[in-house]
Amino acid sequence: MNEPFFLVSCSPRRGGNSDAAVRELQNALPGSCLVRRVAEAGVRPCVSCGLCASHPGSCALDGPEDGAAALFQAMFQARLSILISPVYFYHIPAQAKAFVDRSQRWWACSEKPGRGKALSAVFIGARSRGEKLFEGAERTLRYMALGLGMEWREPLCLYGLDGPGELAASVEGLERIRDFAGRLGGAFS
Ligand SMILES: Cc1cc2nc3c(=O)[nH]c(=O)nc-3n(C[C@H](O)[C@H](O)[C@H](O)COP(=O)(O)O)c2cc1C
């Protein structure tokens, strides 16, 4: 993979606001993008088996039927990865949280596979306001970045988007994504 940008779409809903944000990012980022939908990647949730505590970097759930390793590999190859996620009960959807939890294998590693790479996010919520709306999601991804050795970049937070076509119809929302992509992407092109 030679794409400088990796976009991880975190909504289980196809054709919704996260997908619209991904399309806009693809158009606005200054380089090619690899795109994956985490809800369709077959990421199994961590079961706290303890293997990674004794064998840092290993995960007992890796295998042909599991999609986590391929997503992490793409993250470590891209210069900048962006998770695009709706807010579900003040957090990210369960499928995306399962992916985050699978990074536990590198938490105790001295060799951080994401060193020199960056992580950011676009968060989307239906509420029109609320200063804590994105707080849980942001903190989780910030600590995922830390565990992987990646640099965390401030996310873009979009309020007031609920129905599946609302971002695609929002001139202001699309403009904010283009602006975010231009400012952030320029540093990694
Ligand atoms: C299970 C569930 C929980 C949600 N929880 C919240 C919430 O806590 N706060 C909020 O503002 N929106 C919440 N929403 C609304 C979504 O964030 C919103 O519809 C978003 O635009 C969906 O993005 P998508 O089209 O990419 O799926 C929730 C939606 C679902 C389905």
The ligand as an SDF file (V2000), in Angstrom:
LIG
                    3D

 31 33  0  0  0  0  0  0  0  0999 V2000
  -27.3840    3.6460   18.8790 C   0  0  0  0  0  0  0  0  0  0  0  0
  -27.2660    5.1140   18.5820 C   0  0  0  0  0  0  0  0  0  0  0  0
  -26.8410    5.9560   19.5780 C   0  0  0  0  0  0  0  0  0  0  0  0
  -26.6800    7.3260   19.3260 C   0  0  0  0  0  0  0  0  0  0  0  0
  -26.2590    8.1450   20.3460 N   0  0  0  0  0  0  0  0  0  0  0  0
  -26.0960    9.4680   20.1020 C   0  0  0  0  0  0  0  0  0  0  0  0
  -25.6370   10.3440   21.1480 C   0  0  0  0  0  0  0  0  0  0  0  0
  -25.3470    9.9430   22.2730 O   0  0  0  0  0  0  0  0  0  0  0  0
  -25.5170   11.6660   20.8660 N   0  0  0  0  0  0  0  0  0  0  0  0
  -25.7930   12.1730   19.6190 C   0  0  0  0  0  0  0  0  0  0  0  0
  -25.6440   13.3930   19.4180 O   0  0  0  0  0  0  0  0  0  0  0  0
  -26.1930   11.3560   18.6060 N   0  0  0  0  0  0  0  0  0  0  0  0
  -26.3660   10.0360   18.8260 C   0  0  0  0  0  0  0  0  0  0  0  0
  -26.7930    9.1990   17.8030 N   0  0  0  0  0  0  0  0  0  0  0  0
  -27.0600    9.7690   16.4570 C   0  0  0  0  0  0  0  0  0  0  0  0
  -25.8870    9.5580   15.4860 C   0  0  0  0  0  0  0  0  0  0  0  0
  -24.6670   10.0090   16.0360 O   0  0  0  0  0  0  0  0  0  0  0  0
  -26.1920   10.3520   14.2050 C   0  0  0  0  0  0  0  0  0  0  0  0
  -27.3890    9.9080   13.6320 O   0  0  0  0  0  0  0  0  0  0  0  0
  -25.0740   10.2910   13.1900 C   0  0  0  0  0  0  0  0  0  0  0  0
  -25.2780   11.2700   12.1990 O   0  0  0  0  0  0  0  0  0  0  0  0
  -24.9920    8.9090   12.5310 C   0  0  0  0  0  0  0  0  0  0  0  0
  -23.9290    8.8810   11.6130 O   0  0  0  0  0  0  0  0  0  0  0  0
  -23.9390    7.8710   10.3520 P   0  0  0  0  0  0  0  0  0  0  0  0
  -24.9690    8.4340    9.3950 O   0  0  0  0  0  0  0  0  0  0  0  0
  -22.5830    7.9200    9.8180 O   0  0  0  0  0  0  0  0  0  0  0  0
  -24.3400    6.5200   10.8670 O   0  0  0  0  0  0  0  0  0  0  0  0
  -26.9770    7.8480   18.0400 C   0  0  0  0  0  0  0  0  0  0  0  0
  -27.4010    6.9650   17.0220 C   0  0  0  0  0  0  0  0  0  0  0  0
  -27.5500    5.6180   17.2870 C   0  0  0  0  0  0  0  0  0  0  0  0
  -28.0230    4.6920   16.1880 C   0  0  0  0  0  0  0  0  0  0  0  0
  1  2  1  0
  2  3  1  0
  2 30  2  0
  3  4  2  0
  4  5  1  0
  4 28  1  0
  5  6  2  0
  6  7  1  0
  6 13  1  0
  7  8  2  0
  7  9  1  0
  9 10  1  0
 10 11  2  0
 10 12  1  0
 12 13  2  0
 13 14  1  0
 14 15  1  0
 14 28  1  0
 15 16  1  0
 16 17  1  0
 16 18  1  0
 18 19  1  0
 18 20  1  0
 20 21  1  0
 20 22  1  0
 22 23  1  0
 23 24  1  0
 24 25  2  0
 24 26  1  0
 24 27  1  0
 28 29  2  0
 29 30  1  0
 30 31  1  0
M  END
$$$$
